[in-house]
Amino acid sequence: MADTDTRTGHPAPAPTAGPHPAAGGAGAPTVIADDVHIVYKVHGAGSGRGSAVSALSRLARRTAAAGTREVHAVRGVTFVARKGEAIGLIGSNGSGKSTLLRAVAGLLPPASGRVYTHGQPSLLGVNAALMNDLTGEKNVVLGGLAMGLSREEVRERYQDIVDFSGIDEKGDFISLPMRTYSSGMAARLRFSIGAARNHDVLLIDEALATGDRAFQRRSEERIRELREEAGTVFLVSHNNNSIRDTCDRVLWLEKGELLMDGPTEDVLAAYEDFR
Ligand SMILES: Nc1ncnc2c1ncn2[C@@H]1O[C@H](COP(=O)(O)OP(=O)(O)OP(=O)(O)O)[C@@H](O)[C@H]1O
């Protein structure tokens, strides 16, 4: 499998920094972020200070807030992730964790810098494009096919996916349309579909925050299995215990900058002091 530059889709050049174990070997790089900057452009942003007075006077004048404002969400982040690693992303609200995850998934182009990935990264919950008007049952099948499973594989894994999600524990919900699900149930089903396949690079955003303790335990167990199947897992969570139980390495972001990158216990200790 060729390395891909998620920005251009072109084959990536060999990385120029850090050790390079033989491609495909244990601990080979799966994601390289090289001085990544992500800038959102917000169109129609107000030019004032956002006070109630200026908002009211704009309303009275019936003028839309004009102009474009930039939000520099990720600032010069560099790291190398390797096969078999589970990496937690932590940081205060708005520090850029989800943005960085979406950039690794290839969903946001860096304003500058590059993200190189070995294999196809999957952002759990986004890659499974579920449809609200279809039943959970149909969504499991469609989601499985959309992830590249064959019909046969979907059939084999169907019951495991439903059991894993726990959707049917309190009645026959799987045969109801997804719009009847609570947001937690929908998130659990998305996680279960996504986790039914092995991923080269699996990206999870707060998935463990949904569901009860039993579901969280199943998720943590599944993440450990996915790691053993030689992939790389990234987990964004505000729950330090989930990070502690699941990850062996942590990246700590604040205001878009990578403050610390190291073993879970060291980074969490520094983060807990900071907070
Ligand atoms: N679609 C967007 N358009 C404009 N700005 C955005 C957008 N998404 C995020 N931002 C801004 O980018 C910055 C980083 O946001 P991001 O969601 O990546 O942070 P986060 O660390 O995941 O936050 P949280 O822990 O609250 O989920 C914030 O300042 C946020 O307001």
The ligand as an ORCA input file, in Angstrom:
! r2SCAN-3c Opt
* xyz 0 1
  N     -16.143     24.773     11.205
  C     -15.477     25.702     11.889
  N     -15.421     26.976     11.451
  C     -14.750     27.916     12.127
  N     -14.071     27.715     13.264
  C     -14.088     26.459     13.748
  C     -14.786     25.392     13.099
  N     -14.620     24.252     13.822
  C     -13.843     24.602     14.872
  N     -13.520     25.913     14.846
  C     -12.664     26.645     15.804
  O     -11.394     26.020     15.801
  C     -10.864     25.958     17.114
  C     -10.578     24.498     17.478
  O     -11.800     23.780     17.545
  P     -11.874     22.210     17.761
  O     -13.304     21.796     17.651
  O     -10.884     21.549     16.889
  O     -11.378     22.091     19.277
  P     -11.491     20.883     20.287
  O     -10.202     20.852     21.047
  O     -11.887     19.633     19.589
  O     -12.665     21.400     21.229
  P     -13.690     20.628     22.196
  O     -12.876     19.959     23.256
  O     -14.510     21.748     22.771
  O     -14.504     19.686     21.375
  C     -11.896     26.634     18.026
  O     -11.486     27.965     18.190
  C     -13.185     26.557     17.219
  O     -14.003     27.647     17.531
*
